[in-house]
Amino acid sequence: AVSGLLGKVVGAGAERTTANMVSDRSATVRSPGRRLADWRAAHPPPFAVGELAAALDHDNHDMRAQMRAFMAPAAAQAAGHAPDLFVPAYDMPLAEERDRALRRLQALARAGFFSVHDFVHNPLRVFAAHEIAGLCDGSMATKATVQFNLFGGTVLRLGTERHHRGLLDRINSLQAVGCFGLTELGFGNNAIEMQTTATFSRAKDAFHIRTPTTLAQKYWITNSAIHAHYCVVFAQLIVDNNHHGVHAFLVPIRDPHTMQPLPGVRIEDMGHKIGCNGVDNGKLWFDLHVPRTALLNAYSDLDRNGVFSSSIRNRRDRFLKVADQLLSGRLCIASMMIGSAKLSLTIAVRYAVTRLAVAANGKSDDPLISYQLQQRALAPLIARTVAGNFALDYAKERWVALQPASKAYDTDVWREAVVLCCAVKPLVTWTTEQVVTTCRERCGGQGYLSANRFGSIIGFAHAGMTAEGDNRVLMQKVAKELLTMIAQKHDHKVRTSVAPQLTRNVLTAKETLVQVDYQRELLALREQTLIKQLAGKMYGKKAAEGFDIWMHRESDLVQAVSMAFVERLAFERFVVAEQNSSARNRPAMAQLRALYAVDCIHRDLGFFLVHRLVTPVEQGKLVSQVLQELCAAIGENMLNLVDAFGIPEHLIAAPIAADWVAYNDHDNRGEEPMLAFNSKL
């Protein structure tokens, strides 16, 4: 059944069965490093690994390769840094962990891998740098996204020459470290109602920045507790008791020589967290005057007489403009997370190849990768990660189409970019959390050791799920925008037109379920069915009743609409990548795409059965069978697939991904992970 199904999907290249995957019974005498080499020799890739790697990298290929190479111990040393600067380390005081994250970021920034000017000259380079940085250190990558996107990007986009002059170059070199003061203790997702005020004083020609209540303190502010010199402070602009909405102000918060808080600035360290402890999160309170010119005035300004002017008429639209950097921030986070998912899968698959466990003869002769348990857990996550990668690439392309931010653009283009940024970040971060949690479990006790990296990635993934917008709240935004687009008859941006009868009772064979047209129809019809249900419940409702339906009665439906949309979008982008592949790679891409779609259907099989999109129950059973067979067929290629993620060994840096026997041959105290990579095969 396996070879028959896969013959339809990928041809003769997938004729092996699980029995063929069991290693030589004499394998117990070989080192893990030798097992990896032997496995590769016995299972040559049926596709061009380099081609798939290039497709997944998408852009800035040379820069990505250079940045990966720069973090190798020898390269770091050649650049004047300690050779172990980018090598993971774990048992250290909080202050040292924070200092290490900063030094790593300084090294990368001064080597030119991060630059706020990339938002003008090469925006995709910003996201590429985030992905590679995240492979090394989630804390360092988090500090980078605040420094170069939220802080630096906001100064660039909302500021003018008076703010740019001399400061942007110092931001690039980290001589000027900044933070982003948007979130308040009492106002996170509803930041437009924040309480921090900026009241203009004509007598002083200055704004009085003030934190009026405990709830108004700026909260979770990355870089602020230790390292930041400046903060972009968001506050309600008030002139003569007239409120002009939320605006951004460039506020110095520390003496650059002593690094002590300036008068009128109170900074409190938030301390230890469940992850990313190299990030110095802080709480900020303000009671100080800043010059009128501190207002970032690209869109709104105030003259010496206190006359306010703005090119944006509506207060809410002004807020959306000043918080616009959150859109690119979501792509930055998704870029970091997609790298972490790839890293987790690489570690888990390499360990599954080299770790032997019980065989039919009762001896530890079979590699974990030969077990259905391992294949069923990891193969769908590889497919989902690749799908998320392609969806993220598309979201980045559509966001870049809006640049520069000052140009006029079509409303449809803007709305599509907003929907994509808000949908793809949840898809990727949730996928990463599931990937790393599953990989940790499937590596057993070894996965619990800090040196094997899953623990730090779990903390990083959880940060990503709520940073730059709680995932669930973002999905509400997606559903709202989809309904708006449909109401305005712009639904061609969000849906695939499908005749419902096409998917009724046509699943008569396993081969049907892996066909691209059938998969497209099922995923699109699910999306349309859910959108129609939600639109029907909201149609004609007044504001109060609509809010009650949205927030109190149909939350599950709202979330389901958005997930159906983004899963279908990822599928469509997967199909495009499949079509753009070479003849050699297209069968493997078709196989992986088929697995992604079948996994999506299986995850929501109850919906498809209840709504009779798959009928009868016997057809539902076929979904589980096909999923298992696809996982088995892909199982022997999982190492080739994670090799295509292109992560060099010095960035994998997990002992179980290399010679974990040699690593445990001495008292390592859970440190020095590169010992596992330096041993002989």
C-alpha positions as CSV (number, residue, x, y, z in Angstrom):
1,A,0.0,0.0,0.0
2,V,2.8,2.4,0.8
3,S,4.7,1.9,-2.5
4,G,1.4,1.9,-4.4
5,L,0.4,5.3,-3.0
6,L,3.8,6.8,-3.3
7,G,4.1,5.6,-6.8
8,K,1.3,7.9,-7.7
9,V,2.9,10.8,-5.8
10,V,6.7,10.6,-6.3
11,G,7.4,7.8,-8.6
12,A,9.9,5.0,-8.3
13,G,12.2,7.0,-5.9
14,A,10.1,5.9,-2.8
15,E,9.9,2.2,-3.1
16,R,11.5,1.4,0.2
17,T,9.6,0.0,3.1
18,T,10.2,0.4,6.8
19,A,12.0,-2.9,6.8
20,N,14.6,-1.4,4.4
21,M,15.2,1.4,6.9
22,V,16.5,-0.9,9.7
23,S,20.2,-0.4,10.1
24,D,22.8,-3.1,10.0
25,R,22.7,-5.3,13.1
26,S,26.3,-4.6,13.7
27,A,25.6,-0.9,14.0
28,T,26.0,-0.9,17.7
29,V,29.8,-0.8,17.3
30,R,29.7,2.4,15.2
31,S,29.8,6.0,16.6
32,P,26.8,8.3,16.1
33,G,28.9,10.3,13.6
34,R,29.6,7.2,11.5
35,R,25.9,6.2,11.7
36,L,25.0,9.6,10.2
37,A,27.5,9.2,7.4
38,D,26.4,5.6,6.7
39,W,22.7,6.6,6.7
40,R,23.4,9.3,4.1
41,A,25.4,6.8,2.0
42,A,22.6,4.3,2.2
43,H,19.8,6.8,1.6
44,P,20.9,9.3,-1.1
45,P,18.5,12.1,-1.6
46,P,16.0,11.6,-4.4
47,F,16.0,15.4,-4.9
48,A,18.6,18.2,-5.2
49,V,19.1,19.3,-1.6
50,G,20.8,22.5,-2.7
51,E,17.8,23.5,-4.8
52,L,15.4,23.0,-1.9
53,A,17.7,24.9,0.4
54,A,17.8,27.8,-2.0
55,A,14.0,27.8,-2.3
56,L,13.6,27.8,1.5
57,D,16.1,30.6,2.0
58,H,14.2,32.5,-0.7
59,D,16.4,35.7,-0.8
60,N,19.7,37.2,0.1
61,H,21.4,33.8,-0.3
62,D,25.0,35.2,-0.2
63,M,24.3,37.3,2.9
64,R,22.7,34.3,4.6
65,A,25.7,32.1,3.9
66,Q,28.1,34.8,5.1
67,M,26.2,35.3,8.3
68,R,26.1,31.6,9.1
69,A,29.8,31.3,8.4
70,F,30.6,34.4,10.5
71,M,29.3,32.7,13.7
72,A,31.7,29.7,13.4
73,P,34.4,29.7,16.2
74,A,37.3,30.2,13.8
75,A,35.5,33.0,11.9
76,A,34.6,34.8,15.1
77,Q,38.1,34.6,16.3
78,A,39.4,35.9,13.0
79,A,37.1,38.9,13.4
80,G,38.6,39.7,16.8
81,H,36.1,38.0,19.0
82,A,36.3,35.2,21.4
83,P,36.0,31.9,19.5
84,D,33.2,30.7,21.7
85,L,31.2,34.0,21.4
86,F,28.4,32.2,19.4
87,V,28.7,28.8,21.1
88,P,25.7,28.1,23.3
89,A,26.4,28.2,27.1
90,Y,23.9,27.7,29.8
91,D,24.9,27.7,33.5
92,M,25.6,31.5,34.0
93,P,24.4,34.4,36.1
94,L,21.6,36.6,34.6
95,A,23.9,39.5,34.2
96,E,26.4,37.4,32.2
97,E,23.6,36.0,30.0
98,R,22.4,39.5,29.1
99,D,25.9,40.8,28.4
100,R,26.6,37.8,26.2
101,A,23.4,38.5,24.1
102,L,24.5,42.1,23.7
103,R,28.1,41.2,22.7
104,R,26.8,38.8,20.1
105,L,24.5,41.4,18.6
106,Q,27.2,44.0,18.6
107,A,29.5,41.6,16.7
108,L,26.9,40.9,14.0
109,A,25.9,44.6,13.7
110,R,29.4,45.8,13.4
111,A,30.0,43.2,10.7
112,G,27.2,44.7,8.8
113,F,24.6,42.0,9.0
114,F,22.0,44.2,10.6
115,S,21.3,47.8,9.5
116,V,18.2,50.0,9.9
117,H,19.0,51.3,6.4
118,D,18.0,47.9,5.0
119,F,14.4,48.9,5.4
120,V,15.1,51.4,2.5
121,H,17.6,49.5,0.4
122,N,16.8,45.8,0.9
123,P,13.9,45.1,3.3
124,L,14.1,41.3,2.8
125,R,17.6,41.4,4.2
126,V,16.2,42.5,7.6
127,F,14.1,39.3,7.8
128,A,16.9,37.1,6.6
129,A,19.2,38.4,9.4
130,H,16.5,37.7,12.0
131,E,16.2,34.1,10.9
132,I,19.9,33.4,11.0
133,A,20.3,35.2,14.3
134,G,17.6,33.1,15.9
135,L,19.5,29.9,15.1
136,C,22.2,31.1,17.5
137,D,20.4,32.8,20.4
138,G,16.7,33.7,20.8
139,S,17.7,36.4,23.3
140,M,20.1,38.0,20.9
141,A,17.6,37.9,18.1
142,T,14.9,39.4,20.3
143,K,17.2,42.3,21.2
144,A,18.0,42.7,17.5
145,T,14.3,43.0,16.5
146,V,13.7,45.7,19.0
147,Q,16.9,47.6,18.2
148,F,16.6,47.5,14.4
149,N,12.9,47.1,13.7
150,L,10.8,48.5,16.5
151,F,13.2,51.2,17.7
152,G,15.4,51.9,14.7
153,G,12.7,51.3,12.2
154,T,10.3,53.7,14.0
155,V,12.9,56.4,14.2
156,L,13.6,55.9,10.5
157,R,9.9,55.9,9.4
158,L,8.3,58.3,11.8
159,G,11.3,60.6,12.3
160,T,12.7,63.2,10.0
161,E,16.2,64.6,9.3
162,R,16.4,66.2,12.8
163,H,16.1,62.7,14.3
164,H,18.1,60.8,11.6
165,R,21.1,62.9,11.6
166,G,23.9,61.2,13.5
167,L,21.5,58.8,15.2
168,L,20.8,56.1,12.6
169,D,24.5,55.3,12.2
170,R,24.8,55.0,16.0
171,I,21.8,52.7,16.0
172,N,23.5,50.5,13.4
173,S,26.7,50.2,15.5
174,L,24.7,49.8,18.8
175,Q,26.5,52.9,20.1
176,A,22.9,54.0,20.6
177,V,20.8,51.2,22.0
178,G,17.0,51.8,22.0
179,C,13.7,50.4,23.2
180,F,10.1,50.6,22.1
181,G,7.7,52.0,24.7
182,L,4.3,51.0,23.5
183,T,2.8,48.4,25.8
184,E,1.6,49.5,29.2
185,L,0.8,47.4,32.3
186,G,-2.9,48.0,31.7
187,F,-3.0,48.5,28.0
188,G,-1.5,45.8,25.7
189,N,-3.7,44.8,22.8
190,N,-5.8,47.9,23.3
191,A,-2.8,50.3,23.3
192,I,-4.8,53.1,21.6
193,E,-6.3,53.7,25.1
194,M,-2.9,54.0,26.8
195,Q,-2.6,56.5,29.7
196,T,0.9,57.9,29.2
197,T,0.6,61.6,28.3
198,A,2.7,64.1,26.4
199,T,1.3,67.6,27.2
200,F,2.8,70.6,25.4
201,S,4.1,73.6,27.3
202,R,4.4,76.8,25.3
203,A,6.5,78.4,28.1
204,K,9.1,75.6,27.9
205,D,8.6,74.8,24.2
206,A,8.6,71.2,25.4
207,F,6.4,68.2,26.1
208,H,5.8,66.9,29.6
209,I,6.0,63.1,29.3
210,R,4.2,61.7,32.3
211,T,3.1,58.3,33.7
212,P,-0.1,59.1,35.6
213,T,-0.9,55.7,37.1
214,T,0.6,52.3,37.9
215,L,-1.4,50.9,34.9
216,A,0.3,53.4,32.6
217,Q,3.9,52.2,33.2
218,K,5.6,50.9,30.1
219,Y,5.8,47.2,30.6
220,W,7.9,44.3,29.1
221,I,10.2,46.8,27.4
222,T,13.0,44.9,25.8
223,N,16.5,46.4,26.2
224,S,15.3,48.9,28.8
225,A,16.4,47.3,32.1
226,I,20.2,47.5,31.4
227,H,21.3,48.5,27.9
228,A,19.0,51.2,26.3
229,H,20.0,54.8,25.9
230,Y,16.8,55.9,24.2
231,C,13.2,54.9,24.2
232,V,10.6,55.7,21.6
233,V,7.8,56.6,24.0
234,F,4.2,56.4,22.8
235,A,1.9,58.8,24.5
236,Q,-1.4,60.7,24.2
237,L,-0.5,64.1,22.6
238,I,-2.3,66.9,24.4
239,V,-2.3,70.6,23.5
240,D,-4.6,73.0,25.4
241,N,-6.7,70.1,26.7
242,N,-7.2,69.0,23.1
243,H,-6.3,65.3,22.6
244,H,-4.7,64.5,19.2
245,G,-4.2,60.8,19.8
246,V,-1.2,58.5,20.3
247,H,2.1,59.8,18.9
248,A,5.8,58.7,19.3
249,F,8.5,60.7,21.0
250,L,12.3,60.1,21.0
251,V,13.2,60.2,24.7
252,P,16.8,59.8,26.1
253,I,16.5,57.6,29.2
254,R,20.1,57.1,30.4
255,D,23.3,59.1,30.8
256,P,25.5,57.6,28.0
257,H,28.6,57.8,30.2
258,T,27.3,56.5,33.6
259,M,24.3,54.4,32.2
260,Q,22.2,55.7,35.1
261,P,18.6,56.7,34.4
262,L,18.2,60.4,33.7
263,P,16.2,62.6,36.1
264,G,12.5,62.0,35.6
265,V,13.0,58.5,34.3
266,R,12.4,55.5,36.6
267,I,13.5,52.1,35.3
268,E,12.8,48.7,37.0
269,D,14.3,45.4,36.0
270,M,11.6,42.7,35.4
271,G,14.1,40.0,36.4
272,H,14.1,36.3,35.5
273,K,11.6,34.8,33.0
274,I,10.7,31.4,31.7
275,G,12.9,32.0,28.7
276,C,15.0,34.5,26.7
277,N,16.8,35.6,29.9
278,G,19.5,37.3,27.8
279,V,16.8,40.0,27.1
280,D,16.8,42.8,29.7
281,N,13.0,43.5,30.0
282,G,12.1,46.5,32.1
283,K,9.3,48.7,33.4
284,L,9.5,52.5,32.7
285,W,7.9,55.5,34.4
286,F,8.2,59.1,33.2
287,D,7.9,62.5,34.6
288,L,10.1,64.8,32.5
289,H,10.2,67.4,29.9
290,V,11.6,66.8,26.4
291,P,12.0,69.3,23.6
292,R,9.2,69.9,21.1
293,T,11.5,68.4,18.5
294,A,11.4,65.0,20.3
295,L,8.1,64.4,18.5
296,L,8.7,62.0,15.6
297,N,7.1,64.3,13.0
298,A,7.0,62.6,9.6
299,Y,3.2,62.6,9.6
300,S,2.2,65.0,12.5
301,D,3.9,68.1,13.8
302,L,3.5,70.9,16.3
303,D,4.9,74.4,15.7
304,R,6.4,76.8,18.3
305,N,2.9,78.3,18.9
306,G,1.4,74.9,19.7
307,V,-0.5,74.6,16.4
308,F,-1.0,70.9,15.6
309,S,-1.0,69.6,12.0
310,S,-1.2,66.1,10.6
311,S,-1.4,64.5,7.1
312,I,-3.6,61.9,8.7
313,R,-7.0,63.2,9.7
314,N,-8.4,60.4,11.9
315,R,-7.0,59.7,15.4
316,R,-7.2,55.9,15.0
317,D,-5.5,56.0,11.6
318,R,-2.7,58.1,13.2
319,F,-2.3,55.3,15.8
320,L,-2.1,52.7,13.1
321,K,0.5,54.7,11.3
322,V,2.7,55.3,14.4
323,A,2.4,51.6,15.3
324,D,3.0,50.5,11.7
325,Q,6.4,48.9,12.6
326,L,4.5,46.2,14.4
327,L,3.6,44.7,11.0
328,S,7.2,44.2,10.0
329,G,7.8,43.1,13.6
330,R,5.5,40.2,13.1
331,L,7.4,39.1,10.1
332,C,10.7,39.5,12.1
333,I,9.3,37.2,14.8
334,A,8.0,34.7,12.3
335,S,11.4,34.7,10.6
336,M,13.1,33.9,13.9
337,M,10.6,31.2,14.7
338,I,10.8,29.5,11.3
339,G,14.6,29.1,11.9
340,S,13.9,27.7,15.4
341,A,11.5,25.1,14.0
342,K,14.1,24.0,11.4
343,L,16.7,23.8,14.1
344,S,14.6,21.7,16.3
345,L,13.7,19.3,13.6
346,T,17.3,19.0,12.5
347,I,18.4,18.1,16.0
348,A,15.6,15.5,16.5
349,V,16.0,13.8,13.1
350,R,19.8,13.5,13.4
351,Y,19.3,12.0,16.8
352,A,16.7,9.6,15.5
353,V,19.1,8.3,12.9
354,T,21.9,7.7,15.4
355,R,20.0,6.5,18.5
356,L,19.5,2.7,18.5
357,A,16.6,1.1,20.3
358,V,14.9,-2.2,20.6
359,A,14.6,-4.4,17.5
360,A,12.6,-7.6,16.8
361,N,15.5,-9.6,18.2
362,G,15.3,-7.8,21.5
363,K,18.6,-6.0,21.1
364,S,19.2,-2.3,20.6
365,D,19.7,-2.5,16.8
366,D,17.1,-0.3,15.2
367,P,17.4,3.4,14.8
368,L,14.5,5.5,16.2
369,I,13.9,6.9,12.7
370,S,12.6,3.4,11.6
371,Y,9.8,3.5,14.1
372,Q,6.3,4.6,13.0
373,L,6.0,6.5,16.2
374,Q,8.9,8.7,15.3
375,Q,7.9,9.1,11.6
376,R,4.3,9.9,12.5
377,A,5.4,12.6,14.9
378,L,8.1,14.3,12.9
379,A,7.3,14.0,9.2
380,P,4.1,16.1,9.3
381,L,5.9,18.8,11.3
382,I,8.6,18.9,8.6
383,A,5.9,19.4,6.0
384,R,4.1,22.0,8.1
385,T,7.4,23.9,8.7
386,V,8.1,24.0,5.0
387,A,4.6,25.2,4.3
388,G,5.0,27.9,6.9
389,N,8.2,28.9,5.3
390,F,6.6,29.4,1.9
391,A,3.7,31.3,3.4
392,L,6.1,33.6,5.3
393,D,8.0,34.3,2.1
394,Y,4.8,35.4,0.4
395,A,3.9,37.6,3.3
396,K,7.3,39.2,3.2
397,E,6.9,39.9,-0.5
398,R,3.5,41.5,-0.1
399,W,4.8,43.7,2.8
400,V,7.7,44.8,0.7
401,A,5.2,45.9,-2.0
402,L,4.1,48.6,0.5
403,Q,7.5,50.1,0.8
404,P,8.6,52.8,1.1
405,A,5.9,53.5,3.7
406,S,5.5,57.1,2.6
407,K,4.3,56.2,-0.9
408,A,0.7,56.0,-1.9
409,Y,-0.6,52.5,-2.4
410,D,-3.8,50.7,-3.2
411,T,-6.0,50.0,-0.2
412,D,-6.4,46.3,-1.3
413,V,-2.6,45.9,-1.3
414,W,-2.4,47.4,2.2
415,R,-5.3,45.2,3.6
416,E,-3.8,42.1,2.1
417,A,-0.4,42.8,3.7
418,V,-2.1,43.4,7.1
419,V,-4.0,40.2,6.9
420,L,-0.9,38.2,5.9
421,C,1.3,39.7,8.6
422,C,-1.4,39.0,11.2
423,A,-2.1,35.5,10.0
424,V,1.4,34.1,9.2
425,K,3.0,35.1,12.6
426,P,0.5,32.9,14.5
427,L,0.8,30.0,12.0
428,V,4.6,30.0,12.2
429,T,4.9,30.6,16.0
430,W,2.3,27.9,16.9
431,T,4.0,25.5,14.5
432,T,7.3,26.2,16.1
433,E,5.9,25.6,19.6
434,Q,4.4,22.3,18.5
435,V,7.6,21.3,16.7
436,V,10.0,22.0,19.6
437,T,7.7,20.4,22.1
438,T,7.3,17.2,20.0
439,C,11.0,17.1,19.2
440,R,11.9,17.4,22.9
441,E,9.5,14.5,23.7
442,R,10.7,12.3,20.9
443,C,14.3,12.7,22.0
444,G,13.4,11.4,25.4
445,G,15.5,12.4,28.4
446,Q,18.2,13.8,26.1
447,G,15.8,16.4,25.0
448,Y,15.5,17.7,28.5
449,L,19.2,18.6,28.8
450,S,19.7,22.3,28.2
451,A,22.7,21.6,26.0
452,N,20.4,19.9,23.5
453,R,18.7,23.3,23.0
454,F,15.0,22.4,23.1
455,G,14.5,24.1,26.4
456,S,15.7,27.5,25.3
457,I,13.7,27.2,22.0
458,I,10.5,26.4,23.9
459,G,10.9,29.6,25.9
460,F,11.7,31.5,22.7
461,A,8.6,30.0,20.9
462,H,6.3,31.0,23.8
463,A,7.7,34.6,23.6
464,G,6.9,34.7,19.9
465,M,3.3,33.6,20.4
466,T,2.4,36.8,22.3
467,A,5.0,39.3,21.2
468,E,3.9,42.0,18.6
469,G,0.4,40.9,19.2
470,D,-1.2,37.9,21.0
471,N,-1.7,35.2,18.3
472,R,-5.4,34.8,19.2
473,V,-6.0,38.5,19.0
474,L,-4.2,38.7,15.7
475,M,-6.4,35.9,14.4
476,Q,-9.5,38.0,15.4
477,K,-8.0,40.8,13.3
478,V,-7.6,38.4,10.3
479,A,-11.2,37.3,10.5
480,K,-12.4,40.9,10.8
481,E,-10.5,41.9,7.7
482,L,-11.6,38.9,5.7
483,L,-15.3,39.8,6.4
484,T,-14.6,43.4,5.5
485,M,-12.9,42.4,2.2
486,I,-15.9,40.1,1.3
487,A,-18.4,42.9,2.2
488,Q,-16.4,45.2,-0.1
489,K,-16.3,42.5,-2.8
490,H,-12.6,42.1,-2.6
491,D,-12.8,38.4,-1.7
492,H,-10.6,37.5,-4.7
493,K,-7.7,38.4,-2.3
494,V,-8.7,35.8,0.3
495,R,-10.6,32.9,-1.3
496,T,-10.3,30.3,-4.0
497,S,-13.5,29.9,-6.0
498,V,-14.7,26.3,-5.7
499,A,-18.0,24.7,-6.7
500,P,-19.2,22.9,-3.6
501,Q,-20.4,19.8,-5.5
502,L,-16.9,19.0,-6.7
503,T,-15.9,17.7,-3.3
504,R,-19.0,15.7,-2.5
505,N,-18.5,12.0,-2.3
506,V,-15.5,11.8,-4.6
507,L,-12.9,10.3,-2.2
508,T,-13.1,6.8,-3.5
509,A,-9.4,5.9,-3.4
510,K,-6.2,6.9,-1.5
511,E,-4.7,8.3,-4.7
512,T,-7.5,10.9,-4.8
513,L,-6.5,12.3,-1.5
514,V,-3.0,13.2,-2.5
515,Q,-4.1,15.0,-5.7
516,V,-3.4,18.7,-5.7
517,D,-6.8,19.7,-7.1
518,Y,-8.7,17.6,-4.6
519,Q,-6.7,19.0,-1.7
520,R,-7.1,22.5,-2.9
521,E,-10.9,22.0,-3.1
522,L,-11.2,20.6,0.4
523,L,-9.2,23.3,2.0
524,A,-10.9,26.1,0.1
525,L,-14.4,24.7,0.8
526,R,-13.7,24.5,4.5
527,E,-12.6,28.1,4.4
528,Q,-15.6,29.3,2.5
529,T,-18.0,27.3,4.7
530,L,-16.6,28.9,7.9
531,I,-16.5,32.4,6.5
532,K,-20.2,32.0,5.3
533,Q,-21.2,30.8,8.8
534,L,-19.4,33.8,10.5
535,A,-20.7,36.3,8.0
536,G,-24.3,35.0,8.5
537,K,-24.0,35.4,12.3
538,M,-22.7,39.0,12.0
539,Y,-24.9,40.2,9.1
540,G,-27.1,43.2,10.0
541,K,-26.0,43.2,13.7
542,K,-25.6,46.5,15.5
543,A,-22.3,47.3,17.2
544,A,-23.2,46.1,20.7
545,E,-24.7,42.8,19.5
546,G,-21.9,42.3,17.0
547,F,-19.3,42.7,19.8
548,D,-21.2,40.2,22.0
549,I,-21.3,37.6,19.1
550,W,-17.6,38.2,18.3
551,M,-16.2,38.2,21.8
552,H,-18.6,36.1,23.9
553,R,-20.5,33.7,21.7
554,E,-18.5,32.7,18.5
555,S,-14.8,33.0,19.5
556,D,-14.2,29.4,18.3
557,L,-15.7,30.2,14.9
558,V,-13.6,33.4,14.5
559,Q,-10.4,31.5,15.2
560,A,-11.4,28.6,12.9
561,V,-12.0,31.1,10.0
562,S,-8.6,32.6,10.3
563,M,-6.8,29.2,10.7
564,A,-8.6,27.8,7.6
565,F,-7.6,30.9,5.7
566,V,-3.9,30.7,6.6
567,E,-3.6,27.0,6.2
568,R,-5.1,27.2,2.7
569,L,-2.8,30.1,1.9
570,A,0.2,28.1,3.0
571,F,-1.0,25.2,0.8
572,E,-1.3,27.6,-2.2
573,R,2.2,28.9,-1.7
574,F,3.5,25.3,-1.4
575,V,1.9,24.5,-4.7
576,V,3.6,27.5,-6.3
577,A,6.9,26.3,-4.9
578,E,6.2,22.8,-6.2
579,Q,5.5,24.1,-9.7
580,N,8.6,26.2,-9.7
581,S,10.8,23.3,-8.8
582,S,13.0,21.4,-11.3
583,A,11.8,18.1,-12.7
584,R,14.1,16.3,-10.3
585,N,12.7,18.0,-7.2
586,R,9.0,18.2,-8.2
587,P,8.1,14.7,-7.1
588,A,9.6,15.2,-3.6
589,M,7.9,18.6,-3.3
590,A,4.6,17.0,-4.4
591,Q,5.0,14.3,-1.7
592,L,5.7,16.9,1.0
593,R,2.9,19.1,-0.1
594,A,0.5,16.1,-0.1
595,L,1.6,15.3,3.5
596,Y,1.0,18.9,4.6
597,A,-2.5,19.0,3.2
598,V,-3.5,15.6,4.5
599,D,-2.2,16.6,7.9
600,C,-4.4,19.7,7.8
601,I,-7.4,17.7,6.9
602,H,-6.7,15.1,9.5
603,R,-6.2,17.7,12.2
604,D,-9.8,19.0,11.4
605,L,-11.3,15.8,10.3
606,G,-14.3,16.3,12.6
607,F,-15.2,19.4,10.7
608,F,-15.0,17.7,7.3
609,L,-17.1,14.8,8.4
610,V,-19.8,17.0,10.2
611,H,-20.1,19.2,7.2
612,R,-20.1,16.2,4.9
613,L,-17.1,17.5,2.9
614,V,-15.7,14.0,3.4
615,T,-18.4,11.3,3.5
616,P,-19.1,8.7,4.7
617,V,-17.0,7.6,7.7
618,E,-15.2,5.1,5.6
619,Q,-13.7,7.9,3.6
620,G,-12.6,9.6,6.8
621,K,-10.7,6.4,7.7
622,L,-8.8,6.7,4.4
623,V,-7.4,10.1,5.6
624,S,-5.7,8.4,8.6
625,Q,-4.4,5.6,6.4
626,V,-3.0,7.9,3.8
627,L,-1.4,10.1,6.5
628,Q,0.4,7.1,8.0
629,E,1.6,5.9,4.6
630,L,2.9,9.3,3.6
631,C,4.8,9.5,6.9
632,A,6.4,6.1,6.3
633,A,7.4,7.0,2.8
634,I,8.9,10.2,3.8
635,G,10.6,8.7,6.9
636,E,13.8,7.6,5.2
637,N,14.2,11.0,3.6
638,M,13.7,13.1,6.8
639,L,17.5,13.5,7.2
640,N,17.8,14.7,3.6
641,L,14.9,17.1,4.2
642,V,16.4,18.7,7.3
643,D,19.8,18.9,5.6
644,A,18.0,21.2,3.1
645,F,17.4,23.6,6.0
646,G,21.0,24.5,5.6
647,I,22.0,24.8,9.2
648,P,25.8,24.4,9.7
649,E,27.0,22.2,12.6
650,H,28.3,25.2,14.6
651,L,24.8,26.6,14.7
652,I,23.2,23.2,15.4
653,A,25.4,22.9,18.4
654,A,23.4,20.2,20.2
655,P,25.4,17.1,21.3
656,I,22.6,14.7,20.4
657,A,22.8,16.0,16.8
658,A,26.4,14.7,16.5
659,D,28.6,12.3,18.4
660,W,26.7,12.2,21.7
661,V,28.7,9.2,22.8
662,A,32.0,11.1,22.6
663,Y,30.4,14.0,24.3
664,N,29.5,11.9,27.3
665,D,32.9,10.3,27.5
666,H,34.0,12.9,30.1
667,D,32.5,15.2,32.8
668,N,31.0,17.9,30.5
669,R,28.6,19.4,33.1
670,G,26.1,20.0,30.3
671,E,28.3,22.6,28.6
672,E,30.8,22.6,25.7
673,P,28.4,21.2,23.1
674,M,30.9,21.5,20.3
675,L,32.9,18.5,21.7
676,A,30.3,16.3,20.1
677,F,31.1,17.8,16.7
678,N,34.9,17.7,17.0
679,S,35.2,14.0,17.5
680,K,36.3,11.7,14.8
681,L,33.8,9.5,12.9
